[in-house]
Amino acid sequence: MSVASIGGAVSLHIVNTPAAATEALGDAPGPVVVVPIYNSPDDVRLCVESLLRHTGTDIAILLIDDASPDPTTLDSVLAMEHSLQHRVVLFRHVENAGFVGSCNDAFQVCTGRDVVLVNSDVIVGAEWLTRLVAAARTSNTVATVSTLTNHGTILSVPARNEPGPLPEGLTPDEAARRVAAAAKLTRPVIPTDIGHCLYVTRAAIDVVGGFDFVFAPGYGEEVDFCQRAASRGFINIVADDVFTYHKGGSSFGMSPAKLQLQADHEAIINQRYPLYASSVQWASTSNRSALATALAVARRALVGTRVAVDGLCLGEQLMGTQRFVVETAVALSNQDDVAETHLFVPLDVPDYVTRATADHPRLHVHPIDGYELVDDHYDVVVRPYQVDHIVQLQWMRAIADASVVTQLDLIAYHNPAYFGSPVAWQRYRDVTEFAFDTVDGVAFISNHSLDEATREGLLSSHQQSAITYCGVDHRSGLLAGVQPAGAPHLQPGFVLSLGANYLHKHRVFTLELWGLLRERGFEGQLALVGARPPNGNTTAAEDAWLAEHPALAPHVVRLDSVGEAEKAWLLDHAALLMYPTLSEGFGMVPFEAAQAGVPVLTTRQGALDEVLPTELATTVSLVPQHNVELAERLLHDQSFRAEQVALLVAACERFTWEASAVALVDLVHRTLESPAGRRSFSAPSNLWVHQSRVVDRTVSVLRDRPRLHRILIGDDTRRQRTLRRGANWARRRFK
């Protein structure tokens, strides 16, 4: 035994037998850190330097050189002999024993103590061993503790299951610090250890023995050890607060011989443990497991949060929902807490999307064909509008670890008038309820909407929720005004109504109040602007009113949906906007009108009472005759007009897209930190699950024919069983 001394204090022991190594370790406490070495002098230097830098001086370090042919392999270690403060034992094999032999020597030499095996191409970070020990001591059934790494199959981060370099600009020490700071200390169970940095308990060694020499010189030995330990009741876990940098492949390289060695040893593993491959497959692919959550936390610590936004509603026209989506995506991309925002849009990307997203380098636009699966995976997917089809939920679950949906309101959920049949309404309600059961977080644009969801029992204890409101400081679609082509004779000074003529928009109120104003001398026209939905509209009532007032009908202009340029012109030339809505989830239109300098006669129904200034003059009642004087003041009293507009403009400062995004990001982080759990994604049979056009049509027919549906879903008759077999065949055939 050769001994290097510093002032009489032994610092480096050089030995060549197991007995001498045991003697050199003496009474050093466990665990003992062991580094098997074979060539790669540069890697050895970096590894040992990191160990000395980040490991307590009371911990012994055992270096096992497996007869490295490179004479410079240990130069860096020998050069440190006069500065060592640790007890370091250098055990030099006379002949090459392979990785398995080196590890078994370590188990023998470190008798009675736990062992930490550290590959020579690993760099550890601060507190690495303290954290490993803490993880190992969480249970007396622990056999092994592995660490997160950049190069470690199922424990790889930031790219899951994909070994790779550290993110650009990140050092091993900084990566370790970030992962430790973010970790939730869940210490998930894994099917096998990942051996680049491995804590092995003495209890497991004593019960199952060392590594099997059939796996010499290496590959598969740790898997076999873990399976033997697991079969006897031990568990293998990962310390989710420890990140170690792993270069990978230093000892064996990437030669054909290595690949063949791996294949041969994997065959042995699969023969011995038939269920092992399945357990690894599950561990590597599940997005809702404790391991998946721990990996996601570490990934976000290293590269930040990556957010996907469902923008597949972004059609040619920029309407309220489309604006909400675009503004949300842009605002998210500007948040410091969001590394990347990915907006998924239809293949035909609208011009307003291109304009709005052009100057935001962290916002990436991805045109896709419907809800097709994408190659990438995200931390969270945000859908800033309501779910109306089960396929949307399936897509969100597939592309991200968590999902957040904005529930704008529950108007359609409450109102069957907006559907063509009871079946269609029930289907919508079913999808809404299933969405609440499935998503991880729900955003609401007002307390009113949240209260409605609570009233219906839709929110459950597992969900995170937030009030995000809307922004009214729009940045998208700000265009110069263009007079609508369908209204060439519309003159400035008209009364304007904006919004689809749903029943709850109460447009007949506007007609009646405008008619009363005309009787009292007002000469302006009336512009009713907005889409006419197929169900639950006021078209017939409007037609009837116009038929009863033939003298006024020529002064009423009705337009379907208009673009932003036409909308801008309408607001620039209107004298008054009427907004007699009976229910709103937020109510953006009054703020848009005020920003254009147009006063608003509005109700306080729904969320409007929450978001409008308390000082703002609003409808006296829901009876048109009671509001004539207020309307006339808003039309003719310039001081009053200016005062009312100023109140709304000042209120706009409260509702910015920046503030909405901040609240949404907070919800995203709370959702990611407290995921809803591992609920299985299995749609109930009464949901509209997309199969194919043929099957969808068949299902639709059955939904609309309850008698036929009962025949198919019944039990106990040969006819029913035959029909159901036929339906199942069609489902498989046309899927």
C-alpha positions in Angstrom: 0.0 0.0 0.0 1.3 3.4 -1.0 0.4 6.4 1.1 0.7 10.1 0.3 0.8 12.3 3.3 0.3 16.0 4.1 2.0 17.0 7.3 1.4 13.5 8.7 -2.3 13.5 7.8 -3.1 10.7 5.3 -4.9 12.1 2.3 -4.4 9.6 -0.5 -4.1 5.8 -0.3 -3.0 3.8 -3.3 -3.7 0.1 -3.1 -4.1 -2.9 -5.4 -6.0 -5.5 -3.4 -9.6 -5.5 -1.9 -8.2 -6.2 1.6 -5.8 -3.2 1.4 -8.7 -1.0 0.1 -10.8 -2.1 3.1 -8.0 -1.3 5.5 -7.4 2.1 3.9 -11.1 3.0 4.2 -10.8 2.2 7.9 -13.7 3.5 10.0 -14.9 6.0 7.4 -18.7 6.4 7.8 -21.1 5.3 5.1 -22.0 5.9 2.4 -18.7 5.5 0.5 -18.5 7.3 -2.9 -17.1 4.9 -5.5 -15.9 5.9 -9.0 -15.1 3.1 -11.4 -12.5 4.4 -13.8 -11.4 3.2 -17.3 -9.4 5.7 -19.4 -11.0 9.1 -20.2 -8.6 11.2 -18.2 -10.4 14.5 -18.9 -13.7 13.1 -17.7 -12.0 11.6 -14.6 -10.5 15.0 -13.7 -13.9 16.8 -14.0 -15.7 14.1 -12.1 -13.2 14.0 -9.2 -13.0 17.8 -9.0 -16.8 18.0 -8.6 -16.8 15.3 -6.0 -14.2 17.1 -3.9 -15.9 20.4 -4.4 -19.4 19.3 -3.4 -18.9 16.4 -1.0 -18.3 16.7 2.7 -14.8 16.0 3.9 -16.0 13.3 6.3 -17.0 11.2 3.3 -14.5 8.7 1.9 -14.0 8.5 -1.9 -12.9 5.2 -3.4 -11.5 5.4 -7.0 -11.3 2.0 -8.7 -9.0 2.1 -11.8 -9.8 -0.9 -13.9 -6.3 -1.3 -15.4 -6.7 1.7 -17.7 -4.3 1.4 -20.7 -4.1 5.1 -21.0 -1.1 6.0 -18.7 -2.5 9.6 -18.2 -5.9 8.5 -16.8 -4.9 9.1 -13.2 -2.6 12.1 -13.7 -5.1 14.6 -12.4 -5.8 12.5 -9.3 -2.2 12.1 -8.5 -1.7 15.8 -9.0 -4.2 16.5 -6.3 -2.5 14.5 -3.6 -1.0 17.5 -1.8 -4.3 19.4 -1.6 -6.8 16.7 -0.7 -8.9 17.2 2.4 -10.9 14.0 1.9 -9.9 10.4 2.5 -9.3 9.2 -1.0 -8.5 5.6 -1.8 -7.2 4.7 -5.2 -7.6 1.0 -5.9 -5.7 0.0 -9.0 -6.7 -3.3 -10.6 -3.7 -5.3 -11.9 -5.9 -6.8 -14.6 -9.1 -5.5 -16.2 -12.2 -6.8 -14.4 -14.9 -4.8 -16.2 -17.4 -2.5 -14.8 -19.3 -5.3 -13.1 -16.1 -6.5 -11.4 -15.2 -3.0 -10.2 -18.6 -2.5 -8.7 -18.6 -5.9 -6.9 -15.1 -5.0 -5.6 -16.7 -1.8 -4.2 -19.5 -3.7 -2.5 -17.0 -6.0 -0.9 -14.5 -3.3 0.1 -17.2 -1.1 1.6 -18.5 -3.9 3.9 -21.3 -2.8 6.2 -21.8 0.5 4.4 -24.1 1.9 1.7 -22.3 2.6 -1.6 -22.7 5.4 -4.1 -21.6 4.4 -7.6 -20.6 7.5 -9.7 -19.6 7.1 -13.4 -16.3 8.8 -14.2 -18.1 10.9 -16.8 -20.5 12.4 -14.3 -20.3 15.9 -12.7 -22.2 16.3 -9.4 -23.7 19.5 -8.0 -24.0 21.1 -4.5 -25.5 19.0 -1.8 -25.8 16.1 -4.1 -24.9 13.4 -1.5 -26.8 15.0 1.3 -30.0 14.9 -0.8 -29.3 11.3 -2.0 -28.9 10.1 1.6 -32.1 11.9 2.6 -34.0 10.1 -0.3 -32.5 6.7 0.7 -33.7 7.2 4.2 -37.3 7.9 3.3 -38.0 4.2 3.7 -36.1 1.1 4.9 -37.4 -0.7 1.8 -35.2 1.4 -0.6 -32.8 -0.6 -2.6 -31.4 2.1 -4.9 -31.7 5.8 -5.5 -31.0 7.3 -8.9 -30.7 11.0 -9.9 -32.1 13.1 -12.7 -29.7 13.8 -15.5 -29.3 15.1 -19.0 -28.3 11.6 -20.2 -30.2 8.9 -18.5 -33.0 7.3 -20.6 -36.2 7.5 -18.5 -34.6 10.1 -16.1 -33.4 12.4 -18.8 -34.3 16.1 -18.6 -35.1 18.5 -20.1 -36.0 16.3 -23.0 -37.8 13.3 -21.6 -36.4 9.9 -22.7 -33.9 11.7 -24.9 -30.3 12.0 -23.8 -28.7 15.2 -24.8 -26.5 18.1 -23.8 -27.3 20.7 -21.1 -29.4 23.6 -22.3 -27.3 26.4 -23.9 -25.6 28.6 -21.3 -26.3 26.3 -18.4 -23.5 24.8 -16.3 -23.8 21.5 -14.4 -23.7 23.4 -11.1 -26.5 25.8 -12.1 -28.6 23.0 -13.5 -28.2 21.1 -10.2 -29.2 24.2 -8.2 -32.3 24.9 -10.3 -33.5 21.3 -10.1 -33.0 21.2 -6.3 -34.8 24.5 -5.8 -37.8 23.4 -7.8 -38.2 19.8 -6.6 -41.2 18.6 -4.7 -39.3 15.8 -3.0 -41.8 13.1 -4.1 -39.0 10.6 -4.8 -41.0 8.5 -7.3 -40.6 4.8 -7.6 -39.0 3.7 -10.9 -38.8 0.2 -12.5 -35.0 0.3 -12.5 -32.2 2.4 -11.4 -30.2 4.6 -13.9 -26.6 3.8 -13.1 -24.7 6.9 -13.9 -25.0 8.0 -10.3 -26.5 5.3 -8.1 -27.0 5.0 -4.3 -27.1 1.4 -3.3 -28.2 0.4 0.2 -26.4 -2.2 2.2 -29.7 -3.9 3.0 -30.3 -4.6 -0.6 -26.7 -5.8 -1.2 -26.9 -8.1 1.8 -30.2 -9.7 0.5 -29.7 -10.0 -3.2 -25.9 -10.0 -3.5 -23.8 -8.0 -5.9 -24.0 -7.6 -9.7 -24.3 -10.7 -11.8 -21.1 -11.4 -13.8 -23.2 -12.7 -16.7 -23.5 -9.0 -17.6 -19.8 -8.4 -17.6 -18.1 -6.1 -18.6 -21.3 -4.0 -18.3 -24.9 -3.1 -19.4 -27.8 -4.7 -17.8 -26.2 -5.4 -14.4 -28.1 -2.6 -12.6 -31.4 -3.6 -14.2 -30.9 -7.2 -13.0 -30.0 -6.1 -9.5 -33.0 -3.8 -9.3 -35.4 -6.6 -10.5 -34.0 -9.0 -8.0 -34.4 -6.4 -5.2 -37.9 -5.4 -6.3 -39.0 -9.1 -6.4 -38.1 -9.3 -2.7 -40.0 -6.2 -1.7 -37.5 -3.4 -2.1 -38.2 -0.3 -4.1 -36.0 1.7 -6.5 -36.6 5.4 -6.4 -35.3 8.6 -7.9 -34.1 11.6 -5.9 -36.1 14.3 -7.8 -34.1 17.0 -6.1 -30.7 15.8 -7.5 -29.4 16.5 -11.0 -26.1 15.2 -12.1 -24.5 15.9 -15.4 -23.7 12.8 -17.4 -21.5 12.9 -20.6 -22.5 9.4 -21.5 -20.7 6.6 -23.3 -17.2 7.4 -22.1 -16.2 3.8 -21.1 -17.7 1.8 -23.9 -18.1 4.4 -26.7 -20.8 4.0 -29.4 -19.1 1.2 -31.3 -20.9 -1.7 -33.0 -19.5 -3.9 -30.3 -21.2 -1.8 -27.7 -24.5 -2.0 -29.5 -24.2 -5.8 -29.8 -23.3 -6.0 -26.1 -26.4 -4.0 -25.2 -28.6 -6.2 -27.4 -27.3 -9.4 -25.9 -27.7 -8.3 -22.3 -31.2 -6.9 -23.0 -32.2 -10.3 -24.3 -31.1 -11.8 -21.0 -33.1 -9.2 -19.0 -36.2 -9.8 -21.1 -35.9 -13.6 -20.7 -35.4 -13.3 -16.9 -38.0 -10.6 -16.3 -40.8 -10.7 -18.9 -42.7 -7.8 -17.4 -39.7 -5.5 -17.2 -40.1 -4.0 -20.7 -43.7 -3.2 -20.1 -42.9 -1.4 -16.8 -40.3 0.7 -18.5 -42.7 1.5 -21.3 -45.3 2.7 -18.9 -42.7 4.7 -16.9 -41.4 6.4 -20.0 -44.7 7.3 -21.6 -47.2 8.1 -18.8 -47.9 11.8 -18.5 -49.8 11.6 -15.3 -47.5 9.5 -13.0 -45.4 10.8 -10.1 -42.3 10.3 -12.2 -43.8 12.3 -15.1 -44.6 15.1 -12.7 -41.1 15.1 -11.2 -39.6 15.2 -14.7 -41.8 18.0 -15.7 -40.9 20.1 -12.6 -37.2 19.6 -13.4 -37.7 20.4 -17.0 -39.4 23.6 -16.2 -36.6 24.5 -13.8 -34.0 24.0 -16.6 -35.8 25.5 -19.6 -38.8 27.3 -18.3 -42.5 26.7 -19.0 -43.6 25.9 -22.5 -47.3 26.8 -23.2 -49.4 25.6 -26.1 -52.6 27.6 -27.0 -55.5 26.1 -28.8 -56.3 28.6 -31.5 -58.1 26.4 -33.9 -61.1 28.6 -33.7 -59.2 31.4 -35.5 -61.2 31.7 -38.7 -61.3 34.4 -41.3 -63.3 36.9 -39.2 -61.9 38.4 -36.0 -64.7 38.1 -33.6 -64.8 38.3 -29.8 -63.6 34.7 -29.2 -60.9 35.0 -31.8 -59.7 38.3 -30.3 -59.6 36.7 -26.9 -57.4 33.8 -28.2 -55.0 36.0 -30.1 -54.6 38.5 -27.3 -54.1 35.8 -24.7 -51.4 34.1 -26.8 -49.5 37.4 -27.4 -49.8 38.4 -23.7 -48.6 34.9 -22.6 -45.5 35.1 -24.8 -44.5 38.4 -23.1 -44.5 36.9 -19.6 -41.1 36.3 -18.0 -42.4 33.1 -16.5 -43.2 31.6 -19.9 -40.2 30.5 -22.0 -42.2 29.7 -25.2 -45.8 30.1 -26.3 -47.0 27.9 -29.2 -50.2 28.9 -30.9 -51.9 26.2 -33.0 -54.1 27.6 -35.8 -55.9 26.3 -38.9 -53.9 25.6 -42.0 -55.2 28.9 -43.6 -53.7 31.3 -41.2 -55.8 34.5 -41.0 -54.1 37.8 -41.8 -54.9 39.2 -38.3 -53.0 36.3 -36.7 -50.0 37.0 -38.8 -50.0 40.7 -38.0 -50.6 40.2 -34.3 -47.9 37.6 -33.8 -45.2 39.0 -36.1 -43.1 40.9 -33.5 -43.1 38.4 -30.7 -40.1 36.1 -31.0 -41.2 33.8 -28.2 -44.6 33.2 -29.8 -44.5 30.4 -32.4 -47.5 29.8 -34.8 -48.2 26.3 -35.9 -50.8 25.7 -38.7 -52.3 22.2 -38.3 -55.1 20.2 -39.9 -57.7 20.1 -37.2 -56.9 18.4 -34.0 -54.1 16.3 -35.3 -51.5 15.1 -32.9 -48.2 17.1 -32.9 -44.7 15.8 -32.4 -43.8 18.1 -29.5 -45.0 18.0 -25.9 -45.7 21.0 -23.7 -46.0 21.7 -20.0 -49.6 23.0 -20.3 -52.1 23.6 -23.1 -54.4 26.6 -22.7 -57.8 26.8 -24.4 -59.0 30.4 -23.9 -62.6 29.5 -24.7 -65.1 26.8 -23.9 -64.9 23.1 -24.9 -67.7 21.8 -27.2 -66.3 18.5 -28.4 -64.6 15.6 -26.7 -61.9 15.5 -29.4 -60.6 18.9 -28.1 -60.1 17.3 -24.7 -58.4 14.3 -26.1 -56.0 16.5 -28.1 -55.2 18.6 -25.0 -54.5 15.6 -22.9 -52.2 14.2 -25.6 -49.9 17.2 -26.2 -49.4 18.5 -22.7 -48.9 17.5 -19.0 -51.8 19.7 -17.9 -54.7 21.5 -19.5 -56.4 24.8 -18.6 -59.7 25.9 -20.1 -61.4 29.3 -19.9 -65.1 29.0 -19.2 -66.4 32.3 -20.6 -70.0 31.8 -19.4 -72.7 29.2 -18.8 -75.3 30.9 -21.0 -75.7 28.0 -23.4 -75.3 25.4 -20.7 -78.4 26.9 -19.0 -80.5 27.7 -22.1 -82.0 25.0 -24.4 -83.3 27.6 -26.8 -79.8 27.8 -28.4 -80.0 24.2 -29.6 -81.9 22.5 -32.3 -83.0 19.6 -30.2 -83.0 18.4 -26.6 -80.4 15.8 -27.6 -78.1 18.6 -28.9 -78.5 20.6 -25.7 -77.8 17.5 -23.5 -74.8 16.7 -25.6 -73.4 20.2 -25.0 -74.1 19.9 -21.3 -72.4 16.5 -21.2 -69.3 17.8 -22.9 -69.2 20.8 -20.6 -69.5 18.6 -17.5 -66.9 16.2 -18.8 -64.5 19.1 -19.5 -64.8 20.2 -15.9 -64.2 16.6 -14.8 -61.1 16.3 -17.0 -59.1 19.5 -17.2 -56.6 20.5 -14.5 -57.4 24.2 -14.3 -60.3 26.5 -15.1 -60.1 30.2 -15.8 -63.2 32.4 -15.6 -63.5 35.9 -17.0 -65.6 37.2 -14.1 -66.7 36.2 -10.6 -70.2 35.9 -12.1 -69.1 33.1 -14.3 -67.3 31.4 -11.4 -70.4 31.7 -9.3 -72.5 30.1 -12.0 -70.1 27.2 -12.3 -70.1 26.7 -8.6 -73.9 26.9 -8.5 -74.0 24.0 -11.0 -71.5 22.0 -9.0 -69.1 21.9 -12.0 -66.0 22.8 -10.0 -64.4 20.0 -8.0 -61.8 20.0 -5.3 -59.0 18.7 -7.5 -59.1 21.7 -9.8 -57.3 25.0 -9.6 -59.3 28.0 -10.7 -58.8 31.7 -11.2 -60.5 34.9 -12.3 -58.5 36.2 -15.2 -61.0 38.7 -16.6 -60.4 40.0 -20.2 -58.2 42.7 -21.6 -59.8 45.6 -23.4 -56.5 47.2 -24.5 -56.6 45.3 -27.8 -53.4 45.1 -29.9 -54.7 42.7 -32.5 -56.7 43.8 -35.6 -56.4 47.5 -35.1 -57.3 48.7 -38.6 -58.4 51.9 -40.3 -62.2 52.1 -40.5 -64.0 51.0 -43.7 -67.7 51.6 -44.2 -69.5 48.2 -44.4 -70.4 47.2 -48.0 -73.9 46.2 -46.8 -74.6 49.7 -45.5 -73.7 52.3 -48.1 -76.5 54.6 -47.0 -75.7 54.5 -43.3 -75.1 58.1 -42.2 -73.1 59.3 -39.1 -75.0 59.8 -35.9 -76.8 56.4 -35.8 -77.6 54.2 -32.9 -75.5 51.1 -32.9 -76.1 47.6 -31.6 -73.2 45.2 -31.7 -73.4 41.4 -31.2 -75.2 38.3 -32.4 -79.0 38.5 -32.1 -79.2 35.8 -29.4 -82.3 36.0 -27.3 -80.3 37.2 -24.3 -78.9 40.1 -26.3 -82.4 41.6 -26.2 -82.2 43.4 -29.5 -85.9 44.1 -29.6 -85.4 46.4 -26.6 -83.0 48.4 -28.8 -85.6 48.6 -31.6 -88.3 49.7 -29.2 -86.2 52.3 -27.5 -84.9 53.7 -30.8 -88.5 53.9 -32.0 -89.4 56.0 -29.0 -86.4 58.3 -29.6 -87.6 58.7 -33.2 -91.0 59.7 -32.0 -89.4 62.4 -29.8 -87.5 63.9 -32.7 -84.3 61.9 -33.0 -83.4 61.6 -36.7 -80.5 59.0 -36.6 -80.7 55.6 -38.1 -80.4 52.3 -36.3 -77.6 49.8 -37.2 -78.2 46.2 -35.9 -74.9 44.5 -36.4 -74.1 40.8 -35.6 -74.5 37.2 -36.7 -77.9 35.5 -36.7 -77.5 32.2 -35.0 -79.7 29.3 -36.2 -81.3 28.8 -32.8 -82.4 31.1 -30.1 -82.3 34.3 -32.1 -84.6 37.4 -32.2 -84.8 37.5 -36.0 -88.6 36.8 -36.1 -89.3 39.3 -33.4 -87.3 42.0 -35.2 -89.1 41.2 -38.4 -92.4 41.5 -36.6 -91.5 44.8 -35.1 -90.3 46.2 -38.4 -93.5 45.0 -40.1 -95.6 46.9 -37.4 -93.6 50.1 -38.0 -93.3 50.5 -41.7 -92.4 54.1 -41.5 -89.3 53.3 -39.4 -88.2 50.1 -41.2 -86.3 51.9 -44.0 -84.1 53.6 -41.3 -83.0 50.3 -39.8 -79.8 48.7 -41.2 -79.2 45.0 -40.4 -75.8 43.5 -41.0 -74.3 40.1 -40.3 -70.9 39.8 -38.8 -68.4 42.5 -39.9 -64.7 42.6 -39.9 -62.6 44.7 -37.6 -62.2 47.5 -40.2 -65.9 47.7 -40.6 -66.4 47.6 -36.8 -64.0 50.4 -36.4 -65.9 52.5 -38.9 -69.2 51.8 -37.1 -67.8 52.9 -33.8 -66.2 56.0 -35.3 -69.5 57.2 -36.7 -72.1 56.0 -34.1 -73.8 58.5 -31.8 -74.8 55.9 -29.2 -74.3 52.2 -28.5 -77.1 50.3 -27.0 -76.2 47.1 -25.0 -79.4 45.9 -23.3 -78.0 42.4 -22.7 -79.7 40.2 -20.1 -76.6 38.0 -19.4 -72.9 38.4 -19.9 -69.8 36.5 -18.8 -67.8 39.8 -19.0 -69.1 42.3 -21.6 -66.3 43.7 -23.7 -68.4 45.8 -26.1 -69.1 48.8 -23.8 -65.4 49.3 -23.2 -64.6 49.1 -26.9 -67.3 51.7 -27.6 -65.9 54.1 -24.9 -62.4 53.8 -26.3 -63.8 55.0 -29.6 -65.5 57.9 -27.8 -69.0 56.5 -28.0 -71.3 56.6 -25.0 -73.1 53.4 -24.0 -76.6 52.7 -22.8 -76.1 49.4 -21.1 -77.6 47.1 -18.5 -75.8 45.7 -15.4 -76.9 42.2 -16.1 -74.6 39.3 -15.4 -71.0 40.2 -15.0 -71.6 43.8 -16.2 -72.5 44.8 -12.6 -69.1 43.5 -11.6 -67.0 45.1 -14.3 -68.7 48.4 -15.0 -67.9 51.5 -12.8 -70.4 52.0 -10.1 -70.8 55.6 -11.1 -71.8 54.8 -14.7 -75.3 55.6 -15.6 -77.0 52.4 -16.8 -80.5 51.3 -17.7 -83.2 52.3 -15.2 -85.1 49.1 -15.9 -85.5 46.5 -18.6 -88.5 48.4 -20.0 -87.6 50.6 -23.0 -90.0 53.4 -22.0 -88.2 53.9 -18.7 -84.9 54.6 -20.4 -85.9 57.3 -23.0 -84.6 60.2 -20.9 -81.2 58.5 -20.2 -80.8 57.7 -23.9 -81.6 61.4 -24.9 -79.0 62.7 -22.4 -76.4 60.3 -23.8 -77.3 61.5 -27.3 -77.5 65.3 -26.8 -75.9 66.3 -23.5 -72.2 66.8 -24.5 -71.0 67.2 -21.0 -72.8 64.1 -19.8 -71.6 62.1 -22.8 -68.0 63.0 -22.1 -68.4 62.1 -18.4 -69.8 58.7 -19.1 -67.2 57.9 -21.8 -64.4 59.0 -19.4 -65.7 56.7 -16.6 -65.5 53.7 -18.9 -62.2 54.7 -20.4 -60.8 55.0 -16.8 -62.2 51.5 -16.0 -60.3 50.1 -19.0 -57.0 50.5 -17.0 -58.2 47.7 -14.7 -58.7 45.3 -17.6 -55.5 44.8 -19.6 -54.4 41.7 -21.5 -51.2 41.9 -19.5 -53.1 41.6 -16.2 -55.2 38.8 -17.7 -52.0 36.9 -18.7 -50.4 37.4 -15.3 -53.5 35.8 -13.7 -53.5 33.0 -16.2 -49.8 32.3 -15.7 -50.3 32.1 -12.0 -53.1 29.6 -12.6 -50.9 27.6 -15.0 -48.1 27.4 -12.3 -50.6 26.4 -9.6 -52.0 23.8 -11.9 -48.6 22.4 -12.7 -47.6 22.3 -9.1 -50.8 20.6 -8.0 -51.9 18.4 -10.9 -55.4 17.1 -10.9 -54.1 13.5 -10.7 -54.0 10.4 -12.8 -57.7 10.3 -13.8 -58.1 7.9 -16.7 -59.3 9.6 -19.9 -62.3 7.6 -20.8 -65.3 9.4 -22.2 -68.7 8.3 -21.0 -70.8 6.5 -23.6 -73.2 9.5 -23.9 -70.5 11.8 -25.1 -69.9 12.8 -28.7 -66.6 11.0 -29.3 -65.4 11.4 -32.8 -64.7 8.1 -34.7 -65.1 8.8 -38.4 -67.6 10.5 -40.6 -69.5 7.2 -41.2 -69.6 6.3 -37.5 -70.3 9.9 -36.4 -73.3 10.0 -38.7 -74.5 6.6 -37.4 -74.2 7.8 -33.8 -76.0 11.0 -34.7 -78.9 9.0 -36.2 -79.1 6.9 -33.0 -79.1 10.0 -30.8 -82.1 11.4 -32.6 -84.0 8.2 -32.6 -84.4 7.1 -28.9 -86.4 4.0 -29.7 -83.7 2.6 -32.0 -81.1 3.7 -29.5 -82.8 1.7 -26.7 -82.9 -1.4 -29.0 -79.2 -1.2 -29.5 -78.2 -0.6 -25.9 -80.5 -3.1 -24.3 -79.6 -6.6 -23.0 -80.7 -10.2 -23.0 -82.0 -10.7 -26.5 -80.4 -12.3 -29.5 -81.5 -9.4 -31.7 -79.9 -6.8 -29.4 -76.6 -8.8 -29.3 -76.6 -9.1 -33.1 -77.2 -5.4 -33.6 -74.6 -4.4 -31.1 -72.0 -6.7 -32.7 -72.8 -5.0 -36.0 -72.3 -1.6 -34.5 -69.0 -2.6 -32.9 -67.9 -4.0 -36.3 -68.7 -0.7 -38.0 -66.9 1.2 -35.3 -63.7 -0.8 -35.9 -64.2 -0.9 -39.7 -64.5 2.8 -40.2 -62.3 4.1 -37.3 
